[in-house]
Amino acid sequence: MEPFQLQEQPIPHLVIKSWQKLVPGLNVGFSTKKGGVSKGFYATMNLALHVNDQEEDVISNRKMLTNALGFSFDAWTSAEQVHGNHIEIISKEKRGKGRLSREDAIQDTDGMVTNEPNILLTSFYADCVPLFFLDPVKKVIGLAHAGWKGTQLKIAEKMIETFVFAFGSNREDIHVAIGPSIGQCCYEVDGKVIQPIQSTFSFIPEDIIFDKNNGHYDLDLKKLNQQILIHAGILPNHIEVSSYCTSCDHHLFFSHRKDKGKTGRMAAWIGLRKDES
């Protein structure tokens, strides 16, 4: 069953409803390309500042989304992603970083973790794999951006270690969702990608890499991240995997491959809303 369910109102977006039942006040999901004010290549709900869209349109889109989710725009917190595996623990002092400018974002970071309420962690995608993390016992949440480089650098495993060693999480309590991203059906790569992945991982099942016998391969990044998480000690029934392909489901999503690089970005988010008195 698809874990990400489409909600049309107030703007079209996807939510993990099963997780929202685990922790009161949790909001977790993934945007679509619909419902915003951006134009041209970025029409309409582009949420990233780094793609040459009009800055004021991106800020308007971000404000619309946070309002739809019931968060203050001050809670929007984002990083400058670099396809690495650096993880930042988000304190109250870092709340709101990156919401208005790239310069103010948390630099050189592809993973964020917090146990603070009223912080909306956000990261940006147009084919790469969004990874969502939740420990409902310790009330710890996280997001990681995993393209092929981040996957090969084991950012998923590093996120689990951050939960365990920084917050005292038990691995068997942690839930992970692998969000909408490019599927094996559309993700063709060459040896420059496959060789470092094969040299890093010894446990890759045959169906993750399909050899086309022409120097090219179809790679399943979702399933590879799933295997990394299982090897990191996450219970298989605590891992949910979206069937959405950002390239195939082009009516809903921006796709860097499909759109030949000229496109917007969706946002993944996770936040624990708590009434402030």
N, C-alpha and C positions, 0 to 999 in steps of 0.2 A: 504493500500500500504506500502511495506517495506521501511522505511526511510533510511536505510543504503544500499547504492548501491556499488556493487563491481566494482573496477577499477583494471584491470590486469597489467597495466603499470604505472611506471617503475618496481614496484613490486606489487603483489596482496595486496590490502587493500580496506577497506570500507569507504565511505564518506557520510556525510549528505549534499547532494547537495542543498536541500531546504534551509538550514541554511546559506550556503555560498552565497546565493542570498540576504540574509537579511543584511549582513554586508560585505562591500568590504574588501578583505584581510583576511577574516576568513578562517581558515582551521580546520576542525573537523572530526574525524573519529576513526576507530578501525582497528588494524592490523589483519592479518591472520597468520597461522603458516608457510606460504610459502614465499620463496624468499630470505632467509638468508643463513648463513654459519654454523650455529650450527649443531651438529651431535648427533647421538644416540637418546636418549629420547627427546632431545631438537630440533630435526630437524624440520624446519631449521631456522625459524625466531623467536627464543626465545629472548625476550627483557628484561628479569629480571635477576638481579645479585644474587638473593637469592636461586636459585634452583640447585646450584652446577654445572652449565654449565661452560665452559671455559670463563673466564672473557674477554679475548681478542675477542672471538667470539661475546659475547653480545655487547661489545662496537662497533664492526664492524657493527653489525645489527642495532644498534641505529643510527650510522652515515649514514648508507644506507637509513634508513627511513627518517631522517631529511632532507637529500639531496633530496629525492624523493618529499618531501612536500614543498621544497623551503625555508627551514629555515636553519640558521646556527646551527651547533651542540652546540654552546655556549648557545643556547636558551633552550635546553632540560632541563627540571626541574622536579624533581620527589621526592617523599616522601617515607619514610619507613612505610609501611602500617601495621596496627596492629589490624584491625577489630574493630576499635573504632569509635568515632564520632567527634574527634578533627578536626577543620578546620583552616587552615593557610591562611592568606592573603599574597600573594606573591608580594613583592616589587621588585624594580630594583636590590636591593642588594642581593636578594635571587635567581636571575636569574642564571640558570645553576647548581643549587645545585642538587647533586645526579646523575649527568650524567656519572661520572667516577667511583664512589664507593658508597657503601651503607652507609659508615661512614659519607660521606659528604651530604647525603640526608637529607631532612627535617624530623626530627625524630617524631615518634609516631603520625602520621598524615594520615587521610583517606579522607580529603577534602581539595581542594585548590581553591582559588578565586583570580582573578586579574583584574585590568583595565589597566594594562601596556601592550603596544604593544611589539612584538618581544620576547615574553616569550611563550614557548611551554610547557604547563602543560601536564604531562603524568602520568598514573597510570597503574597497571598491573593486569591481570585477567586470570583465567582458570576455570571459572564457575560462580564466583561472578558477581554481577550486576554493570556495569558501568553506572553512571549517568552524563549526560552532561547538562550544564546550560548556558544560553545565555540571556542577556538583551541587545537587539539591540539598545535601546534608550540611555542607559547610557554607552554602550560599555563595559560591564562587562561579564566575562566568568568564568566558573568553572567546576571542575570535582570532583566526589565523588565515592568512592569504597564502595559498599554496599553488603556484604555477609549477612547471616541471622542475625548476631550480629549487624552489622552496620544498617541494616534495623530496627531491634527491638529498637535500640538506636536513631532512627528517624534522621539519618544523612541527609536525603533528606529535611526534614522540617528545620533542622538547617542551611542547605545551603541557603534555601530561606530567612531565617531570617538574614543571613550574607549579602546577596544582599540588603535587605531592610534597615537594620540598619547601615551597614558599608558604603554602596555606594548610598543610597537613591533611590533604585529601587522601582518601583511600581509592585506589584505582577501580575497585569494583563498584564504587558509588558514581563514578564519572560517566556522564552521557555525552555522546558526540554525534553531531549531524553533519553530513557531507552534502553541501548545497548544490543548487543548479550550476552547471559548468559544462564545458564542452565534453561531449561523450566520445567514446572510442570510435563511434560511427563517423566522426568528423575530424578527429585529431590525428592527422598523419604527420610523422616526424622522421628525421633521418638519423644516421648513426651518431651524430654529434650529441643528440639527446639520449639515445638508447644506451650507448656505451657507458657513460657515467652512472646511469641508473642500474644497469646490469652489474657494474663493478661494485656498487654500494650495497645492493640487496641480494642476499642469497636465497630468499624465500619467495621469489616472484612466481606465482602460478602461470602456467603456459597461456591462459586466456587473457592475461593482462597485456601482453605484447603479441600482436599479430604480425608476423613477418610476411611482407608482400613480395619477397624475393626479387626486389628491384632496388635494394638499398634503402627502402622506406618501410615504415612500420606504423600500425595503428595502435596507439597507446591509450590504456584505460587509467587515467589519473585518479578517478574516483575509487576504483577498486584497489589501486596501489596504496592510496592513503588508508583505505579500510584495513588492508593487511598490516600496514605499519602500526595502526592503532591496536589491532589484536596482539601483535608482537610486543606492544608497549604495556599490555596487561588490561586493556579495556574489554569488558565482556562483549561478545559478538551481538547479544541481544540488546546492548546499550548503544549500538551504532546504527543510525538511520541514514540511508543513502537516497538522495533525490534521483528520480529518473529523468528529470528535465535536462535537455541538451540545449545550451545557449545558442548553438548554431542551427539545429533543427527547429527549435521553437522560436523562430525569429520574430514571430508576431508579438512575443512577450518580451524578448531580451535583445540587448545589444550584443554583438559578437565581433570581436576583433578580427577573427578569420573571415567570417561571412562578409563583413563590411569592409574588408581589405584595409584595416587600420584606421579608417576615418569613422569614428563612432563614439558614443558616450559610454558611461559606466553605470552599472547598477550598484547599489549598496547592500551589504549585509549588516545586520545590527543585532545587538543583544543588550538589554538593560533591565535592571531591577528597580521598578518604580515604587517609591515609598513616600507616603504623605509626610511632608515636612511641617512640623508644628513649631 
